[in-house]
Amino acid sequence: MKLNPEALRVIRERSGMSKAELAERAGIDRTLVTRLENGERPGTPRVIRALAVALDCSQLAICAASCPCAEPEAVHS
């Protein structure tokens, strides 16, 4: 699975979390969240799993080819 930077950002913002809060909940560095959202890093399977758990969404939601911008239900599936 490949992380979709835009989907990650949109889901994080919809959840009301800052990058720092997401990083803390996922057990990763805040700068990594920034790099992932900017598309500078691909995200390992472990990181993708940790982000999905922290965001209470499926791994597919943050890896979808198209951003779930118009699909609010994708956040909590």
N, C-alpha and C positions, 0 to 999 in steps of 0.2 A: 504494500500500500504506500502511496505517495501522499504526503501532506499537502493540502491546498491552503496556501497562506491566507488568501482572502476569506475562505470559510472559517479558518481558525480565528481570525480577527473579528469577523462578524458575530460568531457564536460567543466569543469572549465578551464583546461589547454588549450583546443582548443579555448576557448573564449578569451584567453589572460589575464585572470584575476588572480590576486594573491588571496590567501585565505583572506587577509585583505580586499581587494576590494569587494570580493563576500560577506563577512560578512557585510560590510557597506551597500551594495546595498540591501541585504536581511533583514537588521535590526536585525542581530544576532551577537553574540560575535565571534571573530576570533578563539578562542580556541574551540568553538563548531564546526566550519567548520573542524578543524583538527580532532576532535574526530569522526565526521561523516565520514570523508574520511578514517579514520583508522578502522572504524567499531566498535568503542567503544560506540557509541550512535546510537539508531535506527532512530531518527528523527520523530517528531510529524507531524501530517497532516498539521498544520500551518507552520512549518519549511519547510517541503517539498514543499508546495505551494509557500512560499517566495523564496526559492532557485530557483524553476522553473521560476518564474517571473524575478528574478535577472539575471538568465542565458539565458533568452529568449528561453526556451525550454519547452517541455511538462513535466508534472509530471511523466508520464510513462517513459520518456527517462532516468530520474535519478532513477527510481525504477525498470527498466527492469531487468529481471533475468539474461540476458546476457548483457555484457558491449557493448555499441554502438560503440566500437572502430573502426569497419570496416564500420560503417554506418554514414558518416558525415551529411547526410540529417536529421538524427534523432535529431540533435541539434536544428534545427530551425523548427520543425514540429508543 
